[in-house]
Amino acid sequence: MTQPLSLAGVELCRHTDSDYPVAGTAFKPYAHQQELRELFHTEESFLAVNDSPTGGGKTMSWLAPILERGEHALAIYPTNALIHDQERNLRTEIADNFPEKELGTDTKLVTVTADTLRGEHAERFPTATSNGARLRQLLREDIYHGDSQVILLTNPDIFVMMRRSLYGRPGNPGARTRALNEFQTIVVDEFHRAGRKEQNTLLFLLDEMYALPSYRCALSQIVLLSATPTDWLEDRFENGIQAPYYRVTEQRTTVEQRPFTDTGSSDWGAVMPPVDLDIRSASTFGSADELLNKDWDETREFASRPGKTVFILDGIREVEDVYTRLVDTLDEQEVVRIDGFHRGDLEAKLDQFDVLVSNSAVEVGIDFTVDRLVFSAHDRASFLQRLGRLRTETIRQSARCYIPSTVATMLENRTGSDSVTREALTRILDDAYHNPHDRESFDWRYSAAEAYHHLQRRTRDANPELAEQVRNEGWNRITAHFASESDFTREDLERYIDPIESAVEDTLKWYRGDSLQVLVCDPNGEGREVVRAYDLFYLLRHGDVEFHSREEFQRVVPETHHTTISNTAPYVTGFCTYRGTIPPNEDGYGREVALEATSEIYRWLKTETERTARTPRTIDNLSVQVNVDDGSRRIGGSIDQLREEMVDLDILTYVVDDDPRAVKNQYDLGPFFFLYGLVTDDGLCSIALGTDALYLHCAIQDEAESVDLERFGVDI
């Protein structure tokens, strides 16, 4: 075992600023908070990126000037859980630091998710018959007729639906949510956590809104809260977006931020502590095996220390195994779990725990005390985000990570030396991790097509003069955002999108694309999580589940949840009851799950025999195959009910000859790329679903179009 990697802490300089609009005299802002406020005061419009460290007060950086100006703002968060956590945090911030801003009078926080539209907003607007109608009434009442400043909290999916006319009204399905144009500022939190497709979608739509005349759209300030931008994002900010670009922390690393190894300094605020990081290797979804077997004695000792210990793992199966073992072992400590099926009593759990076992559910947003940390990390973003749970402390803390062996080797090479700064750590991780979704060719192959279809929708009902203006301006925007080559033409674009026009229309108009989800009733669920949508393949592999028809499902689910069923049914593949997880087999795995080739897929494979000529397409149905090794692991006859539901299905797919392991290795997709086995008469093939089908197509085309050096006699 190597000695731990010593990571330096991070501290930011605080400044005395009597003009900063926070009540009292004790608050001393950081430079990035001052700089962003200065932008709001001196620049009429801008795109600002705040990449200050985790725990460095990014929320206050935009909240203070927004409250000061009294303008409407829209805040976009990546998950609904984070939205609700941030709503609580914002209420506390406003009450503590801006007492003159009485919520509901001077400032109003409004949360918009699918759940709130079906719940509290449905109660407020009982005559509205759809989520779109409720949203339009809500914004009309609060924006057009209300007296308060509104800060609207929502997720990217709803923002995209509002901008893309997907919340239509009866008789006018293309009608936009017009009140969206009343927001002067849009803030996007955790922007770096989005994939390339999602980042492209948001930036294009924000740029389009910004470019509209002020009498049509008030948006003039865009704030991205993010990690340090990549080179391609910096180029997009500077050359693709019309708003002037500012990075508010540009001078921070030399003047306003510094590392420390022992204790913090006066007039400086510690935002990340020094950390002794114990580096271990583990396969993706294999960290629990290491923790509970080879490393069990250390795991037990680590969790038994005084204070609060947090485990953040990749899968719910891992969470269950580690939580169960620790509960059975640590009699004197309060062990809790938080994951997709266990979010009830959240505040009580976070207040009372000695040991917390979780997954990405606590990765961002939720504030809690951590004294020591164990985490796995399948990619760079997860590594930095999870390590960032250790924050705002000045004393050295302990952590252990389970990461791919190649990444572990690169980090171990730095052990035994002086403390590594967080900037150096980020550079190491940039080189160590590979992101199969970060492909430049996706921009011009698919994001350009997505934007093109969006323009077509915008021009459908426009008069000829306006339609031509929208097309010309839209084409210029497409080339600025997505054309890496100066001679990229409309003919090129149409050549790329023609073979998959219906697939693009059905898939890319959404923020994330489509996937296979099942509506689950968990009789032991907590609070509002009793009925919720969840990933089909996890349930098939690990769940103690029984599938039902919709009618049967409504009979077994309490009537209080029938509205949720009605609202969610069009977006899910099936319905099941869930009673926890099944025991793993002798090798530690769940059920073997694959998809079966249908007659439609066989016709496709016969017409497109070469993988480089094959293009993604939408298919009408899929069938699933589940193999089990003993009766206790069976789903039973209810799997036939799921197959019936999957007959009437439209989903984007891409099929590649060869099994998933071979395809992942050939195209360097990594273990977290969701590729599924497809059983055919000729053997096991691979199938990717939703937006992953497009990423896989890009990988195959990129390899096929690369220069074959062997043709030129170069030994490779």
N, C-alpha and C positions, 0 to 999 in steps of 0.2 A: 504494500500500500504506500502510495506516495504521500508526502506531507501536504497539508492543505495549501491551496493557493491564497495568498494574502491580497485582498482587494482593498484599496484605499477608500476612505469615506469621501463624501462630497459635501462641501459647504458653499453657501451663497452669501454674498455680502448684503447686509441690510443697510438701509439708508433712512436717515431722519428726513421726513417729508411732511411738513405741517399742512400742505395743500392736498395730500392724498385723501380721498373722500370716505374715510373710515372713521367712525365715531371714536372719540377718546384720543389719547396721545401715545398710548403704548405701542400701537401698530407701526412697524417700520417695514416698508415694502422692499421687495427685491427689485433689482434693476429691470428685469423683464416685465414686472408689473407696471413699473413707471413708464417703460418704453411703449408698451401697448396702449396705455392710457394716453400718452403723448400723441400717438398716431390718431386716436379717436378725436383728439382736440385740434390737430393741425392739418390732417389730410382728409379731403372730402371723400376719397375712396381708396381702398387697398385690399390686397390679399396678404394677410399676416400669418406667418408660421411661428408658433411658440413651441420650441423643442426643449424647454427647460426640464430638468430631471424630475422623475417621479417624486412626489411629495414636496415639490418646489412651489406650490401655490398657483398652478395654471388656471384653476377655476376663478380665483380672485382676480387674475389678470384681465379677464374679460367682464366679469360680473361688476366690478367697481365702476368702470366707465359706462357700462350699459345702464346701470341704475342712476348714475349721475346725469346721463343725457335724457333718461325717461322715454327712450324709444323702444318699439316692439323688437323682440329678438327671437330667433328660432335656434334651439340647441339640439343637435343631432348626436345621439349616442348609439353605439353598435349593438347593444342588447337591451331588452326590456327590463331585465334585472338591474342593469346599470342606471336606466332611466329612473326607476323607483328609488334607488339608493341616492342618486344625485338630487332628486326632488327633496328628499329629507335633508341632505347636506345643504342645499341652497336655502331652504327655509331657516335652518340654523344659522347660516352665514348672515342672512338678511336680518334676522332677529337680533343677533349679537352685535353686528358691525354697522348696520344701517337702520337703526330703530325708527327713523322718520319714515321709512318705507314700510307702511303697514300692509301686509299681504291681504289681498282682496279689496283694498282701497286704492293705494298708490301703485302697487305692483301686484300682478296676479300670475301665479305659476299654474300652467295648464299642461297636464300630461296626456298625450295622445298615443295609445297603442291599440292593437286589436282588442285587448282585454278591456281597456277603459272605454272604448267605443261601444263595446257590447254590454258594458256594465254601468258605471256611473253616468256616462254621457247618454246612454239609452234611457236611464231614469230621468235625466234632465230634459230630454227631448223625446217624449213617448210617442209622438206622432210620426217621427222619422222611421222609415222602414228599412234602412240600410246603413252600413257604416259610413258610406259616402255622404248620405243625407244628413246624418248626425254631425259629421265633421263640418259640413258646410254651414249648418245651423249654429254650431258651436263657435266657429270663427266669425260668422256674421254678428252674433250677439256680443262676443268679447272684443272683436277688433273694430267693427264698424259702429256698433252702438254702445260699447262699454266705455267707461271713463278711466279705467286703469291701464297702466303699462302692462303689456302681456309678454311673458317669457314662456314660449311653448317648447316643451320637451317631447321629442319623438325619436323614432328610429329611421335609418336610411330607407327602409322599404316604404314606409308611409310617405316620406318626403318625395321619393321617386314617383309613387303613385299619384301624389298631388300634382306634380309637375308634368307628368305624362298623361294626364287626362284619364287615368284609370279609376278615378272616383267620379264617374259620370252620373247624370241624373236621368230619370225616365224621359224618353223622347229625345235626349241629347247626350248620348253616352260619351261623346268626346269633350264635354264641358270640363274645363279645368277648375281646380279649387282656387278661385280668383283671390281670396284673401291671403293666399301665400305671397302675393306680390306686395303686401303691406309691410313685410318685415324688412327693416333697414339693415339688420345684422344677422348673419347666419354663422353659427359656431359649430364646427365638427370636432367632436372629441375622439381621441384614440384613432386618428386618421390612419396611422401606420399599420393598424391591425387589419385594415381592409385588404383584400386581394387586389391584384392588378385590374381585374374586370370592374370591381366595385369602385376603386379609386378613379378609374377612367370615367365611369358613369357619373359619379358625384362632381368631378371637376368640369366635365362638359356641361352638365345642367346648371351648375353654379355660374359658370362663365356665360352661358346663354342668358340667364336671368340678369346678371350684372350688365350685359350689353343692351338690354331693353331700355327704351327711353324712360326717364325718371317718372313721367306721368303714368306709365304703364307698370313699372316695377320699381319699388323703393330701394331694393338691395344695393348697397354701396360699400359695405364692409364685410369681408369674409375672413374668418379666423379659423385656422386649423391648429388644433392641439395635438402634437405628434412627437414622435422620436425624430432624430436628425434625418432630414430628407436625403434620399438616395440621389445619385447624380441625375438619373433620368427624371425624377420628380422636380429637382431644382431647375432643369431645363424646361420642363412643362410650366412651372410657375413663372419663369422669366420670359418665355417665348410663346407659350400657348394661351395663357390667361391674359385677358385685356386689362384687368385691374393691376395697378402697380404692386410689385412684390416686395415685401419686407420680411426679413428674418429677424425677429426682435431680440434674439440672443446672439447676434453675430459677434459682438465683442466680449461675450461672456467668458469664454475659456481662458482669456489672457488677463482679464481685469476683474470680472464679477464672480467667477467660480474657481475653486481650487480644491485639490485633494488634501486629505489629512489622514494621519495614521494612528494617532493616539486620542487626543481630545480636541473638541472644537475650539474655536476662538471667540472672544467677545466681539460683538457687533457683526458676527457671522452666524448664519443659521444652518445647522446640520440637516441636510435633506436625505442623506444616505449614510449609514454607519460604515466603519471599517468592518470587513467580514473575513473570517477564516473559512474558505470554501473547500470542503472535502469533495473530491471529484471521483465519481464511480461510473462505470460503463453498464448500460442496460439497453436491451432492444426496446423498440416502441411497444407500449403496453406490457413490458416485462419488468417494470420497476418493482411492482409488488412482490414478484417472485424473489428478487434479490433482497428486498427488505425483510421478508418473512422466512427466508431460508438461510442463505449464506451469511447475511448481515443481521440476523435476528437479535443476537445478544447486544450488538451496538444499537439497533433500533429501539429495543426496550430500554436500554440505559439512557439513550438520548431523550426519549419521550418521558422518562421518569424524573428528569431534572426539574427543579423549581422553576416556575414561570410558565409561559405559554408556548407550546410547540405546535407547529402547523405543517401538515403534509399536503402538498398539492401534486396530484397525479394526473395521468392522461385519461383513463377510462373509468366508468362507473363500476365496472367489475373489479378493478384495482381498488377503488375507494371502499367497496363492500368488503373485500378480503382483509385489507389493512385495518379498517374500522372494527370489524368483528374480532380480529385477533387482539387488538389493543384493548377493547372493552373487556374481553375475557381475562386479560393479563393485569391491567392497571386498576386494581380495586379501589385505590385511594384517590383517583383522579377522575375528573369529569371529561369523558371522551364524547365528542359530538361529530356528526357528519353533515355536510352540506353539498348537495348535488342536484341534478335536474329533478329527481324524485323526492328530495328531502330539503326543501327550502322553508318549510313552515317554522314558526317561532324563531325567525332569523335573528332578531335583535337579542332575544334571550340567550340563544346559543352563543352568539359572539361575545356577550357579556360574561357568561358563566364558564366557558370552556377552559380546561387545562390543556387538552389536546384536540386539535381540529383536523379532520381528514376530509379533503375536498378535491375538486378538479377545477376546471376553468370557471366554475360558478363564482369563485372568489378571486379570480385573477385580476380583475379591475374593479374600481369603484367603491367596493365595500371597505369601510375603514375598521380595522381591529388591531389590537396589540399583538406583536409577534416578538418572542425572545429568541427563538431558534427555528430553523426552517429546513424541511426536506422537500425537494421538488424534482420532477422529471421535466424534460424539455425536448420536444421533437423538432423544434425550429428555433431560429434566432429570437423571434418576437416573444415566444413563450418563455425562453430563458430569461430575457431581460425583464419581462413583465413580472414573472414569478419571483425572481431575485429581488425585484423592486418592492416586494411586500415588506422587506426589512427597510424601514425608513424612519426619518426624523429622530434618530438616536445618535448620541456622540460616543457611546462606549462600543467596543468591538463585540461583534456577535458571531454566532456559529451557524453554518448552513452546510447542507450536503446536496449534491445534484446527481441525478442519474441521466446520462446522456449517451448518444451514439458513440461508439468506440473511436471513430475518427475525430470527433470533436473533443473527446476526453484526452486523446493523445496530444492535440495541439495545445490544450490548456495545461496539461501536465508538464509540457516543456517549459512553462513559465514558473513552475513551483520552485521554491528554494531561492528565488531572487527577491529583490526588493518588491514592495507593494506595487501591484498593477493598478493603474488608474482605470476609471470606468470608460474613458475614451479608448484606451488601449484594449480593454476587454471587448468593447463593441467592434473594433476593427478585427480582432481575432475571430469573433463569432461571424462576422461578415464573410470571412474567408472559409470558415469551417462548415457552415451550414449552406445547403443548396435548397432553393425554393423552386419546385417544379412549376408553380403557377406564375412565376415572374419571367415571362417571355415577351421580348419586344415585338415578336411577330403577332402576338395576340392583338396589339393595338390596331394594326392595319388590316388584319384578317377579320377581326370580330368586333372590336370596339367601334371601328369606323362604320361597320355595317349596322351596329346598334344605333348609332347616332343618325345614320341615313334613314333608317326606318322611323325614328322619332321625328325627323323632318317631314317625312311623308305624311305622318299622322297630323302634324301641325298644319299642313297645307290642304287637307281634305276639304275643309269647309271655308277656307279663306277665299276672298275675291282674287281674280287673276293677278292684279298688281301686287297685292300683299303676298300672295303665294310665291311669286317670282322673287320678291325681296327676301322672304324667308329662305328660299332655296339657295340664293346666292350667298347670303350671309352665313347660312348653315354650312355650305360647302367650304367656304373659307375657314370656318371654325374647325371642321373635320380635318382639313389638311394641316392646320396649325397644331392640332392636338395629336393626330395619329399618323400622319404621313412622314415616315423617316426619310423618304426619298423625294427630292424636289419635283420629279417628273411623274408623281403619282396622279392618276387621272380618274375621272368618273368611270371610265370604261374598266379600269383596274378594279375599282370598288365593286362594280356590278358583276365582274367576272368572279370575284371571290364570294359574293353573297347569293348569286343566282341559284347555285345548287342547293342551298339550305335556306331559301327565303322564308318558308313557313316555319322552320325551326328557329330562325332568328326572331321572327315575329312573335312566336309563342314563348321563347325562353329569355331573350336578352332584354325584353322590355321591362322585366322585373329587375330589381336591384341585384339579387344573388343568383337568379336562375331557379330551376326547379329541382326537387329531390323527392324521395319516397318517404312519406311520413304516415304514421298511423295514429288515430285518436285513441288514447289510452285512458282507461279508468283504473286508478290505483285505489282499491278499497281502504288501504292503510295510508293513503296520501295525506298530505298536510295542508290544510287551508284550501286556497283556491287552486292548488296543484292536483286536486283529486282527479280532474279530467284535463288532459293536455295532449298536444301532439308530440310525437317522439319518433326518432329514427327507426325505420322498419328493420334494418339489418342488425342493429344492436339487440332489438327485442327477439329476433329470430335466433340469434346466436346465444344469448345469455338469459332471456326472460322466461320466467314461469308464467306463460301467457295462454290465453284461449281467445280465438278469433270469433267474431260474431257478425251477423248481418246488422245493418243499421237498426232495423226494427228490434232485433234481439238485444242489441246494445242499449237501446233506450229503455228496455224493460229492466235491465240489471243496474242501470245508472240512476241515482236519485234524481227525482224530477227537477230539483233546483239547478241541475246541470244540463237540462234539455235544451235551453237556449244556446248554450255553448256548442252542443252537438249540431244544432241547426245551422249556426253561423260558420262552423268549422268544416262540416261534412264535405263541401265542394272542393276543399283543398287537401284532403287526405286520401290515402289509398285503401284504408280499411279501418276496422274497429276491434279493439281487444281489451280484455281485462288483464291486469298485471298484478302478480303477487310476489314480487321480489325476483331474485335470480336463482338459476339452477346451479347445482354443484358442478365444478369443472370436471373434465375427464382426467384420466391418469396423467396425461401430458399437460394438464393445466389449461385446456382450451374448452370453449363452448361448442355448440352444435356446428357442424359443417353446413354452410349455406351457399348455394349457387343459384343463378338464374338459368332457366331452360329456354333453348331456342324455340320460338314459335314458327308457324308457317310463314308469317310475315318476315321474320328474320332470315329464314332460309332463302326466301325469294330475293332478299336484299344481298345476301352473300353470293348468290349465283349471278346476280347482275353486276356486282362490283367485286371482282375476285382479287384485285391487287389492293393492298392496304394503302398505298400512296394515292391511288385513284378513288378510294372509298371516302365518302364525305359523311359527316354527322347527319342524322335525320331523325325526325319524330316518328315513333312507332305507336301503334294503337293499343298494344297489349304486351304484357310480360307474364311469365309463369315462374314460380319459385320452387326450388328443390331443397329440402332440408334432410340431411342425413344424421341419424343418431346411433349411438352405440349401445344403449340399454333403455329399458322401458321407462325409467325414472326421468329420462331426458326428453321424452316424447312430447310433442305438441298435441298429437292426436288428430282425429278427423277434422278438427277446426281449421287445419291448414287448407283444406278444400274451400272453406269459406273465403279465406284470403285470396286464393286463386280466382274465385269468381269475381271478386272485387277488382282484381288486376286485369281482367279481360277488357274492361272499359277504361282505358288508360291512354293518355297522350304524354309522352316524355321524350326528351331529346336523348339520343344514344349514339355511341360510336363503338364499333366492334373491331377487334384486332385478333388475327390468328395468333396462336400461342397462349399459354396459360399466364395468369397474372404475374407470377414470380418472374418469368422470363421477360415479359413486357416491361415490368418495372425496372429490371436490371438493364435492359437494352437502352431505355430512354432516361435512365437516372431519375425516376419519379419519386423515389423515397417511400418509406413505409406508411406515411400519412396521406398518400394520394389514394383516393377511394376508387379502386378498380376491382371489379367483381368477376368471379368465374362464370362462364357461359357454357353450359353443357350442350354439345352438338353431336351429331352422328359421327363426325370426324375427330372427336376428341374435345378437350377443354380449351375454349377460347377465352378472351377477355372482353368485358363490356364496361364502358364508363357511362355515367348518367349525368344529365343536366349540364351545367357549365363545365364540369370535368371532362365531358365529351369533347368540348371545344379546346380545352387545354391539351388533351391528349392528341387531338388532330394537329395542333400546332407543333407539338414535339416531333411527331412523325414527319410532317412536312419540312420542318427545320432540318432534320437529319437528311432527308432525301434531297433537299436543295443545297446542302453544303457541298463545298468542293471536295471531290474524291482525289486526295493527293496521290494515291497509288497509281492513278492513271498517268501521272507525270513522273513516275519512277521514284517517288519519295517514299522512303521506308518509314511507315507509321506503325 
